[in-house]
Amino acid sequence: MNQLRQWRVLNIRPQNVKDPLFNQYQFFDPYDLLQVKYEMLRHVHIDGWGITKATSAFGCSRPTFYKINSLFREQGLTGLLPLKTGPKAAYKLIPEVITFIQDRRSIKELTWKEIVAEVEKQFFPMHVSTAQRVLREKK
C-alpha cells in the first residue's frame, strides 16, 4: 500500500468498489486506483456495461467516468494516472517585481498585505510569505 501511495495511485475509497472481480480474485486490488479505473473502462467498452452500472460498481460519478474515459482516449494508460498537484511550472520573480517590493517596503507605513495588494495590481497574484522571502534572500 505504501508503494501505491508513493506512486499516487492509492484509492482512498476501496470500500466503494463493488465489482465482483475485486471480491473474488486476489489479483484485483480495490486499493489500486489505476486498476480500478482501467477495469471500469474495460467493463464499459469491452463487456458492454452501461455507464451507470459501471460507475455504481466502481464507486465513482458519471462526470468522473467521462473525464477518465476522455483522458484514456487521449493519452492511453498514462491518462489514468492522477495529475500532479501544485504549480505546473516554476516561476521566478523578475527584477522589476523585486525592486517594486523593495521600494514599497522602504515606506514604513505600508504593511506586507498592502504591499502584496499593490504587487497584485501591477503584476500578478502573490502570497505575503513570497514577498517576505524575496527581501530575505536579497539581504
Biotite code that builds the C-alpha atoms (Angstrom):
import biotite.structure as struc

atoms = struc.array([
    struc.Atom([0.000, 0.000, 0.000], chain_id="A", res_id=1, res_name="MET", atom_name="CA", element="C"),
    struc.Atom([2.928, 2.326, 0.633], chain_id="A", res_id=2, res_name="ASN", atom_name="CA", element="C"),
    struc.Atom([4.014, 1.878, -2.973], chain_id="A", res_id=3, res_name="GLN", atom_name="CA", element="C"),
    struc.Atom([0.554, 2.807, -4.215], chain_id="A", res_id=4, res_name="LEU", atom_name="CA", element="C"),
    struc.Atom([0.654, 5.922, -2.044], chain_id="A", res_id=5, res_name="ARG", atom_name="CA", element="C"),
    struc.Atom([4.156, 6.775, -3.278], chain_id="A", res_id=6, res_name="GLN", atom_name="CA", element="C"),
    struc.Atom([3.040, 6.442, -6.919], chain_id="A", res_id=7, res_name="TRP", atom_name="CA", element="C"),
    struc.Atom([-0.110, 8.478, -6.077], chain_id="A", res_id=8, res_name="ARG", atom_name="CA", element="C"),
    struc.Atom([-2.474, 5.687, -7.179], chain_id="A", res_id=9, res_name="VAL", atom_name="CA", element="C"),
    struc.Atom([-3.869, 4.695, -3.784], chain_id="A", res_id=10, res_name="LEU", atom_name="CA", element="C"),
    struc.Atom([-7.651, 4.501, -3.903], chain_id="A", res_id=11, res_name="ASN", atom_name="CA", element="C"),
    struc.Atom([-8.821, 6.216, -0.728], chain_id="A", res_id=12, res_name="ILE", atom_name="CA", element="C"),
    struc.Atom([-12.306, 4.694, -1.067], chain_id="A", res_id=13, res_name="ARG", atom_name="CA", element="C"),
    struc.Atom([-11.712, 0.976, -1.744], chain_id="A", res_id=14, res_name="PRO", atom_name="CA", element="C"),
    struc.Atom([-14.942, 0.113, 0.068], chain_id="A", res_id=15, res_name="GLN", atom_name="CA", element="C"),
    struc.Atom([-16.879, 1.761, -2.799], chain_id="A", res_id=16, res_name="ASN", atom_name="CA", element="C"),
    struc.Atom([-15.599, -0.782, -5.336], chain_id="A", res_id=17, res_name="VAL", atom_name="CA", element="C"),
    struc.Atom([-18.417, -3.351, -5.591], chain_id="A", res_id=18, res_name="LYS", atom_name="CA", element="C"),
    struc.Atom([-17.346, -5.153, -8.779], chain_id="A", res_id=19, res_name="ASP", atom_name="CA", element="C"),
    struc.Atom([-17.394, -8.938, -8.147], chain_id="A", res_id=20, res_name="PRO", atom_name="CA", element="C"),
    struc.Atom([-13.911, -9.425, -9.643], chain_id="A", res_id=21, res_name="LEU", atom_name="CA", element="C"),
    struc.Atom([-12.407, -7.355, -6.841], chain_id="A", res_id=22, res_name="PHE", atom_name="CA", element="C"),
    struc.Atom([-14.002, -9.646, -4.254], chain_id="A", res_id=23, res_name="ASN", atom_name="CA", element="C"),
    struc.Atom([-13.317, -12.994, -5.966], chain_id="A", res_id=24, res_name="GLN", atom_name="CA", element="C"),
    struc.Atom([-9.707, -12.697, -7.122], chain_id="A", res_id=25, res_name="TYR", atom_name="CA", element="C"),
    struc.Atom([-6.658, -11.534, -5.225], chain_id="A", res_id=26, res_name="GLN", atom_name="CA", element="C"),
    struc.Atom([-5.185, -10.090, -8.438], chain_id="A", res_id=27, res_name="PHE", atom_name="CA", element="C"),
    struc.Atom([-7.803, -7.338, -8.421], chain_id="A", res_id=28, res_name="PHE", atom_name="CA", element="C"),
    struc.Atom([-6.923, -4.783, -5.768], chain_id="A", res_id=29, res_name="ASP", atom_name="CA", element="C"),
    struc.Atom([-9.573, -2.190, -4.814], chain_id="A", res_id=30, res_name="PRO", atom_name="CA", element="C"),
    struc.Atom([-6.773, -0.050, -3.337], chain_id="A", res_id=31, res_name="TYR", atom_name="CA", element="C"),
    struc.Atom([-5.106, 0.259, -6.765], chain_id="A", res_id=32, res_name="ASP", atom_name="CA", element="C"),
    struc.Atom([-6.793, 3.295, -8.327], chain_id="A", res_id=33, res_name="LEU", atom_name="CA", element="C"),
    struc.Atom([-5.174, 2.729, -11.717], chain_id="A", res_id=34, res_name="LEU", atom_name="CA", element="C"),
    struc.Atom([-6.533, -0.818, -11.877], chain_id="A", res_id=35, res_name="GLN", atom_name="CA", element="C"),
    struc.Atom([-9.966, 0.288, -10.667], chain_id="A", res_id=36, res_name="VAL", atom_name="CA", element="C"),
    struc.Atom([-10.204, 2.957, -13.383], chain_id="A", res_id=37, res_name="LYS", atom_name="CA", element="C"),
    struc.Atom([-8.968, 0.595, -16.089], chain_id="A", res_id=38, res_name="TYR", atom_name="CA", element="C"),
    struc.Atom([-11.394, -2.169, -15.136], chain_id="A", res_id=39, res_name="GLU", atom_name="CA", element="C"),
    struc.Atom([-14.302, 0.278, -15.077], chain_id="A", res_id=40, res_name="MET", atom_name="CA", element="C"),
    struc.Atom([-13.446, 1.402, -18.618], chain_id="A", res_id=41, res_name="LEU", atom_name="CA", element="C"),
    struc.Atom([-12.939, -2.192, -19.758], chain_id="A", res_id=42, res_name="ARG", atom_name="CA", element="C"),
    struc.Atom([-16.366, -3.213, -18.474], chain_id="A", res_id=43, res_name="HIS", atom_name="CA", element="C"),
    struc.Atom([-17.993, -0.409, -20.460], chain_id="A", res_id=44, res_name="VAL", atom_name="CA", element="C"),
    struc.Atom([-16.005, -0.705, -23.702], chain_id="A", res_id=45, res_name="HIS", atom_name="CA", element="C"),
    struc.Atom([-15.360, -4.462, -23.865], chain_id="A", res_id=46, res_name="ILE", atom_name="CA", element="C"),
    struc.Atom([-18.068, -6.101, -21.756], chain_id="A", res_id=47, res_name="ASP", atom_name="CA", element="C"),
    struc.Atom([-20.814, -3.713, -22.878], chain_id="A", res_id=48, res_name="GLY", atom_name="CA", element="C"),
    struc.Atom([-21.817, -2.450, -19.447], chain_id="A", res_id=49, res_name="TRP", atom_name="CA", element="C"),
    struc.Atom([-23.785, 0.747, -19.226], chain_id="A", res_id=50, res_name="GLY", atom_name="CA", element="C"),
    struc.Atom([-22.040, 3.749, -17.728], chain_id="A", res_id=51, res_name="ILE", atom_name="CA", element="C"),
    struc.Atom([-24.456, 3.925, -14.798], chain_id="A", res_id=52, res_name="THR", atom_name="CA", element="C"),
    struc.Atom([-23.856, 0.267, -13.915], chain_id="A", res_id=53, res_name="LYS", atom_name="CA", element="C"),
    struc.Atom([-20.072, 0.682, -14.181], chain_id="A", res_id=54, res_name="ALA", atom_name="CA", element="C"),
    struc.Atom([-19.894, 3.871, -12.124], chain_id="A", res_id=55, res_name="THR", atom_name="CA", element="C"),
    struc.Atom([-22.035, 2.264, -9.461], chain_id="A", res_id=56, res_name="SER", atom_name="CA", element="C"),
    struc.Atom([-19.883, -0.870, -9.356], chain_id="A", res_id=57, res_name="ALA", atom_name="CA", element="C"),
    struc.Atom([-16.658, 1.145, -9.130], chain_id="A", res_id=58, res_name="PHE", atom_name="CA", element="C"),
    struc.Atom([-17.810, 3.869, -6.784], chain_id="A", res_id=59, res_name="GLY", atom_name="CA", element="C"),
    struc.Atom([-17.407, 6.930, -8.952], chain_id="A", res_id=60, res_name="CYS", atom_name="CA", element="C"),
    struc.Atom([-19.663, 9.524, -10.526], chain_id="A", res_id=61, res_name="SER", atom_name="CA", element="C"),
    struc.Atom([-20.675, 9.769, -14.166], chain_id="A", res_id=62, res_name="ARG", atom_name="CA", element="C"),
    struc.Atom([-18.748, 13.049, -14.669], chain_id="A", res_id=63, res_name="PRO", atom_name="CA", element="C"),
    struc.Atom([-15.653, 11.329, -13.264], chain_id="A", res_id=64, res_name="THR", atom_name="CA", element="C"),
    struc.Atom([-16.186, 8.434, -15.673], chain_id="A", res_id=65, res_name="PHE", atom_name="CA", element="C"),
    struc.Atom([-16.394, 10.797, -18.647], chain_id="A", res_id=66, res_name="TYR", atom_name="CA", element="C"),
    struc.Atom([-13.228, 12.577, -17.572], chain_id="A", res_id=67, res_name="LYS", atom_name="CA", element="C"),
    struc.Atom([-11.343, 9.280, -17.082], chain_id="A", res_id=68, res_name="ILE", atom_name="CA", element="C"),
    struc.Atom([-12.635, 7.991, -20.412], chain_id="A", res_id=69, res_name="ASN", atom_name="CA", element="C"),
    struc.Atom([-11.575, 11.140, -22.243], chain_id="A", res_id=70, res_name="SER", atom_name="CA", element="C"),
    struc.Atom([-8.100, 11.134, -20.715], chain_id="A", res_id=71, res_name="LEU", atom_name="CA", element="C"),
    struc.Atom([-7.683, 7.445, -21.552], chain_id="A", res_id=72, res_name="PHE", atom_name="CA", element="C"),
    struc.Atom([-8.669, 8.033, -25.189], chain_id="A", res_id=73, res_name="ARG", atom_name="CA", element="C"),
    struc.Atom([-6.251, 10.977, -25.475], chain_id="A", res_id=74, res_name="GLU", atom_name="CA", element="C"),
    struc.Atom([-3.274, 9.646, -23.518], chain_id="A", res_id=75, res_name="GLN", atom_name="CA", element="C"),
    struc.Atom([-3.726, 5.914, -23.142], chain_id="A", res_id=76, res_name="GLY", atom_name="CA", element="C"),
    struc.Atom([-2.861, 4.267, -19.842], chain_id="A", res_id=77, res_name="LEU", atom_name="CA", element="C"),
    struc.Atom([-0.920, 7.312, -18.614], chain_id="A", res_id=78, res_name="THR", atom_name="CA", element="C"),
    struc.Atom([-4.159, 9.287, -18.789], chain_id="A", res_id=79, res_name="GLY", atom_name="CA", element="C"),
    struc.Atom([-5.423, 7.197, -15.875], chain_id="A", res_id=80, res_name="LEU", atom_name="CA", element="C"),
    struc.Atom([-2.632, 8.390, -13.592], chain_id="A", res_id=81, res_name="LEU", atom_name="CA", element="C"),
    struc.Atom([-3.537, 11.211, -11.223], chain_id="A", res_id=82, res_name="PRO", atom_name="CA", element="C"),
    struc.Atom([-2.409, 14.650, -12.303], chain_id="A", res_id=83, res_name="LEU", atom_name="CA", element="C"),
    struc.Atom([0.344, 16.304, -10.324], chain_id="A", res_id=84, res_name="LYS", atom_name="CA", element="C"),
    struc.Atom([-0.843, 18.874, -7.852], chain_id="A", res_id=85, res_name="THR", atom_name="CA", element="C"),
    struc.Atom([0.645, 22.271, -7.196], chain_id="A", res_id=86, res_name="GLY", atom_name="CA", element="C"),
    struc.Atom([2.253, 24.718, -9.590], chain_id="A", res_id=87, res_name="PRO", atom_name="CA", element="C"),
    struc.Atom([2.603, 23.424, -13.135], chain_id="A", res_id=88, res_name="LYS", atom_name="CA", element="C"),
    struc.Atom([5.875, 25.226, -13.694], chain_id="A", res_id=89, res_name="ALA", atom_name="CA", element="C"),
    struc.Atom([8.406, 27.107, -11.665], chain_id="A", res_id=90, res_name="ALA", atom_name="CA", element="C"),
    struc.Atom([8.397, 30.839, -11.965], chain_id="A", res_id=91, res_name="TYR", atom_name="CA", element="C"),
    struc.Atom([10.967, 33.369, -10.959], chain_id="A", res_id=92, res_name="LYS", atom_name="CA", element="C"),
    struc.Atom([10.313, 36.859, -9.829], chain_id="A", res_id=93, res_name="LEU", atom_name="CA", element="C"),
    struc.Atom([11.650, 39.281, -12.372], chain_id="A", res_id=94, res_name="ILE", atom_name="CA", element="C"),
    struc.Atom([13.979, 42.033, -11.126], chain_id="A", res_id=95, res_name="PRO", atom_name="CA", element="C"),
    struc.Atom([11.249, 44.607, -11.751], chain_id="A", res_id=96, res_name="GLU", atom_name="CA", element="C"),
    struc.Atom([8.964, 42.925, -9.186], chain_id="A", res_id=97, res_name="VAL", atom_name="CA", element="C"),
    struc.Atom([11.782, 42.554, -6.663], chain_id="A", res_id=98, res_name="ILE", atom_name="CA", element="C"),
    struc.Atom([12.658, 46.247, -6.994], chain_id="A", res_id=99, res_name="THR", atom_name="CA", element="C"),
    struc.Atom([8.994, 47.143, -6.673], chain_id="A", res_id=100, res_name="PHE", atom_name="CA", element="C"),
    struc.Atom([8.732, 45.166, -3.405], chain_id="A", res_id=101, res_name="ILE", atom_name="CA", element="C"),
    struc.Atom([11.938, 46.714, -2.052], chain_id="A", res_id=102, res_name="GLN", atom_name="CA", element="C"),
    struc.Atom([10.730, 50.217, -2.871], chain_id="A", res_id=103, res_name="ASP", atom_name="CA", element="C"),
    struc.Atom([7.362, 49.657, -1.217], chain_id="A", res_id=104, res_name="ARG", atom_name="CA", element="C"),
    struc.Atom([8.969, 48.105, 1.855], chain_id="A", res_id=105, res_name="ARG", atom_name="CA", element="C"),
    struc.Atom([11.047, 51.251, 2.367], chain_id="A", res_id=106, res_name="SER", atom_name="CA", element="C"),
    struc.Atom([7.772, 53.077, 3.018], chain_id="A", res_id=107, res_name="ILE", atom_name="CA", element="C"),
    struc.Atom([7.358, 52.237, 6.715], chain_id="A", res_id=108, res_name="LYS", atom_name="CA", element="C"),
    struc.Atom([3.592, 52.897, 6.824], chain_id="A", res_id=109, res_name="GLU", atom_name="CA", element="C"),
    struc.Atom([2.799, 50.085, 4.373], chain_id="A", res_id=110, res_name="LEU", atom_name="CA", element="C"),
    struc.Atom([2.013, 46.626, 5.733], chain_id="A", res_id=111, res_name="THR", atom_name="CA", element="C"),
    struc.Atom([3.008, 43.446, 3.941], chain_id="A", res_id=112, res_name="TRP", atom_name="CA", element="C"),
    struc.Atom([-0.613, 42.903, 2.997], chain_id="A", res_id=113, res_name="LYS", atom_name="CA", element="C"),
    struc.Atom([-0.765, 46.337, 1.364], chain_id="A", res_id=114, res_name="GLU", atom_name="CA", element="C"),
    struc.Atom([2.494, 45.741, -0.497], chain_id="A", res_id=115, res_name="ILE", atom_name="CA", element="C"),
    struc.Atom([1.238, 42.418, -1.857], chain_id="A", res_id=116, res_name="VAL", atom_name="CA", element="C"),
    struc.Atom([-2.036, 44.054, -2.905], chain_id="A", res_id=117, res_name="ALA", atom_name="CA", element="C"),
    struc.Atom([-0.027, 46.580, -4.930], chain_id="A", res_id=118, res_name="GLU", atom_name="CA", element="C"),
    struc.Atom([2.068, 43.806, -6.482], chain_id="A", res_id=119, res_name="VAL", atom_name="CA", element="C"),
    struc.Atom([-1.135, 42.023, -7.484], chain_id="A", res_id=120, res_name="GLU", atom_name="CA", element="C"),
    struc.Atom([-2.492, 45.193, -9.130], chain_id="A", res_id=121, res_name="LYS", atom_name="CA", element="C"),
    struc.Atom([0.728, 45.808, -11.058], chain_id="A", res_id=122, res_name="GLN", atom_name="CA", element="C"),
    struc.Atom([1.939, 42.287, -11.867], chain_id="A", res_id=123, res_name="PHE", atom_name="CA", element="C"),
    struc.Atom([0.360, 39.037, -10.673], chain_id="A", res_id=124, res_name="PHE", atom_name="CA", element="C"),
    struc.Atom([-1.058, 37.313, -7.565], chain_id="A", res_id=125, res_name="PRO", atom_name="CA", element="C"),
    struc.Atom([1.455, 36.753, -4.805], chain_id="A", res_id=126, res_name="MET", atom_name="CA", element="C"),
    struc.Atom([1.377, 35.479, -1.250], chain_id="A", res_id=127, res_name="HIS", atom_name="CA", element="C"),
    struc.Atom([2.690, 37.629, 1.600], chain_id="A", res_id=128, res_name="VAL", atom_name="CA", element="C"),
    struc.Atom([5.282, 34.995, 2.518], chain_id="A", res_id=129, res_name="SER", atom_name="CA", element="C"),
    struc.Atom([6.671, 35.117, -1.036], chain_id="A", res_id=130, res_name="THR", atom_name="CA", element="C"),
    struc.Atom([7.189, 38.875, -0.809], chain_id="A", res_id=131, res_name="ALA", atom_name="CA", element="C"),
    struc.Atom([8.853, 38.494, 2.584], chain_id="A", res_id=132, res_name="GLN", atom_name="CA", element="C"),
    struc.Atom([11.124, 35.735, 1.275], chain_id="A", res_id=133, res_name="ARG", atom_name="CA", element="C"),
    struc.Atom([12.198, 37.949, -1.645], chain_id="A", res_id=134, res_name="VAL", atom_name="CA", element="C"),
    struc.Atom([13.555, 40.553, 0.728], chain_id="A", res_id=135, res_name="LEU", atom_name="CA", element="C"),
    struc.Atom([15.210, 37.984, 2.988], chain_id="A", res_id=136, res_name="ARG", atom_name="CA", element="C"),
    struc.Atom([17.016, 36.418, 0.033], chain_id="A", res_id=137, res_name="GLU", atom_name="CA", element="C"),
    struc.Atom([18.146, 39.819, -1.278], chain_id="A", res_id=138, res_name="LYS", atom_name="CA", element="C"),
    struc.Atom([19.875, 40.736, 2.012], chain_id="A", res_id=139, res_name="LYS", atom_name="CA", element="C"),
])
